[in-house]
């Protein structure tokens, strides 16, 4: 399979591209994009990997699936394209960063700036049908993205995993908590965050403190 993905990730995930499930997944995704509007644009499906090479990953933030309304998704979990109104979860992320670090709310919800600093913004499902959340959840993407998480867990240490909500937290069993920092909380969506457990967790300062202790540059959130 000729998958257009950043070279270091291609090397670490080559075995997945050669498995029967991935051929089936590719065909299903092609059919979905051919039948109607899907997000993100095809060239951005692997954007999280392309912006954050394997050996440069410092932080992993796991989302569930892409935003499903026009102009939002561009292949990075929780991120929206420049000029798009912040979805509620992203608003709450920025509010917590402001409370935690004193960093004011940004003008743009495009988190490419995080990805380029080593934050892997990985959705478990990489595509979605327009207006239908989780519509591609059964296509096979999670087998692939779980393989990416396992590759990091096996070959990299001293990373920060930020697992928000029950779905992301279900991935914790793949991660060695002795050799990485795992920060778990409720999801930043208003339904969860307003019940408590999102605000005041200081995840972003804790992340940066850990990175600094490991001799790594902290993230400019």
C-alpha positions in Angstrom: 0.0 0.0 0.0 1.3 3.4 -0.9 0.2 5.4 2.1 1.1 9.1 2.2 2.3 9.4 5.7 5.4 10.9 7.4 8.5 8.7 6.8 9.3 7.8 10.4 5.7 6.8 11.1 5.6 4.9 7.9 8.6 2.8 9.1 7.1 2.1 12.5 3.6 1.3 11.1 4.7 -0.5 7.9 3.4 -3.8 9.2 -0.1 -2.4 9.6 -0.2 -1.2 6.0 0.4 -4.7 4.9 -2.3 -6.4 6.9 -5.7 -7.4 5.3 -7.7 -5.1 7.6 -5.9 -2.1 6.4 -6.7 -2.9 2.8 -10.3 -3.3 3.7 -10.2 0.0 5.7 -8.7 1.9 2.8 -11.4 0.6 0.4 -14.2 1.5 2.9 -12.8 5.0 3.3 -12.6 5.5 -0.4 -16.2 4.4 -0.8 -17.3 6.8 1.9 -15.5 9.8 0.5 -16.9 8.9 -3.0 -20.5 8.6 -1.8 -20.7 11.9 0.0 -19.0 14.6 2.1 -16.5 13.3 4.7 -14.0 15.0 6.9 -11.2 15.8 7.1 -10.2 16.5 3.5 -8.4 13.4 2.2 -5.0 15.0 2.1 -5.3 15.7 5.9 -6.3 12.3 7.1 -2.8 11.6 8.4 -2.1 15.2 9.4 -1.4 14.4 13.1 1.4 12.0 12.0 2.8 14.3 9.3 3.2 17.2 11.6 4.7 15.3 14.5 7.3 12.7 13.5 7.6 9.6 15.7 10.9 10.5 17.3 9.7 14.1 18.1 6.6 13.1 20.0 6.6 14.4 23.6 2.9 14.5 24.4 0.0 12.4 23.2 -3.6 13.7 23.3 -6.2 11.2 22.2 -9.6 12.2 20.8 -12.4 10.0 19.6 -13.2 11.1 16.0 -13.0 14.3 13.9 -15.5 17.2 14.0 -18.2 16.5 11.6 -19.4 19.9 10.5 -18.0 22.0 7.5 -14.6 23.7 7.8 -13.7 22.3 11.2 -11.7 19.1 11.0 -8.1 19.1 9.7 -6.7 15.9 11.1 -5.7 17.0 14.6 -7.8 16.0 17.6 -9.7 18.9 19.3 -8.2 21.4 16.7 -10.2 23.4 14.2 -9.1 25.3 11.1 -8.1 29.0 11.5 -11.1 31.3 11.5 -13.6 28.7 12.8 -15.5 29.3 16.0 -14.1 27.2 18.9 -16.2 24.1 19.7 -17.2 23.9 23.4 -14.6 21.3 24.3 -11.8 23.4 22.8 -13.1 26.5 24.6 -12.8 24.6 27.9 -9.3 23.4 27.0 -8.2 27.0 26.4 -10.0 28.2 29.6 -8.1 25.6 31.7 -4.8 26.6 30.1 -5.6 30.2 30.9 -6.4 29.3 34.6 -3.4 26.9 34.8 -0.7 28.9 33.1 -2.0 32.4 32.7 -1.9 32.1 28.9 -4.7 34.2 27.4 -7.3 32.7 25.1 -5.8 32.5 21.6 -7.3 34.0 18.5 -7.1 30.7 16.5 -8.3 27.2 17.4 -5.7 25.7 15.0 -3.5 23.5 17.1 -0.8 23.0 14.4 1.5 25.0 16.7 1.2 22.3 19.3 1.8 19.5 16.8 5.0 21.1 15.6 6.3 21.2 19.2 5.8 17.4 19.6 2.1 17.1 20.6 0.6 14.1 18.8 -3.1 15.1 18.4 -4.5 11.7 17.6 -8.1 10.8 17.0 -8.8 7.1 17.4 -10.9 7.3 14.3 -9.4 9.4 11.6 -12.4 10.1 9.4 -16.1 10.8 9.7 -19.2 11.3 7.5 -20.6 14.9 7.5 -23.0 15.6 10.2 -22.8 12.1 11.7 -20.5 11.7 14.8 -18.8 8.4 15.1 -20.1 7.3 11.7 -16.7 5.8 10.8 -16.0 4.2 14.2 -16.5 0.7 12.9 -14.4 0.9 9.7 -11.2 -0.3 11.3 -9.4 2.9 12.2 -9.0 2.0 15.8 -6.9 -1.0 15.0 -4.5 1.3 13.2 -4.4 4.1 15.8 -4.1 1.6 18.6 -1.0 0.2 16.8 0.4 3.8 16.7 -0.1 4.1 20.5 1.5 0.7 21.1 4.5 1.6 18.9 5.1 4.7 21.0 4.5 2.8 24.2 7.0 0.1 23.2 9.7 2.2 21.7 9.5 5.6 23.5 9.6 6.4 27.2 9.1 9.6 29.2 6.2 10.8 27.2 3.1 12.6 28.6 -0.2 11.0 27.7 -3.3 13.2 28.3 -6.4 11.0 28.4 -9.6 12.9 28.6 -12.9 11.1 29.1 -13.8 7.4 29.3 -12.9 6.6 25.7 -9.4 8.0 25.9 -8.8 6.6 29.3 -9.6 3.1 28.0 -6.3 3.3 26.2 -4.3 3.6 29.5 -3.7 -0.1 29.7 -1.4 0.1 26.7 0.9 2.6 28.5 3.7 1.9 31.0 2.9 4.3 33.8 6.2 3.7 35.4 8.2 5.3 32.5 5.7 7.8 31.3 3.4 10.4 32.8 -0.3 9.6 32.3 -2.7 12.4 33.1 -6.4 11.3 33.2 -9.4 13.4 33.6 -13.0 13.8 32.5 -13.6 15.0 29.0 -13.5 18.8 28.4 -17.0 18.8 26.8 -19.4 21.0 28.8 -21.5 18.0 29.9 -18.5 16.4 31.6 -16.4 19.5 32.5 -19.2 21.3 34.3 -19.8 18.3 36.6 -16.2 18.7 37.9 -12.9 17.0 37.2 -11.7 19.1 34.3 -11.0 22.6 35.6 -8.3 23.0 38.2 -6.4 19.8 37.3 -3.3 21.7 36.3 -2.6 19.2 33.6 -0.7 21.6 31.3 1.7 22.8 34.0 2.2 19.3 35.3 2.9 18.2 31.7 5.5 20.9 31.3 7.1 20.2 34.7 7.6 16.6 33.7 9.0 17.4 30.3 11.4 19.9 32.0 12.5 17.2 34.5 13.3 14.9 31.5 15.5 17.6 29.9 12.9 18.4 27.2 11.6 21.7 26.1 8.2 22.4 27.6 5.2 23.0 25.4 4.1 26.6 24.6 0.4 26.0 25.1 
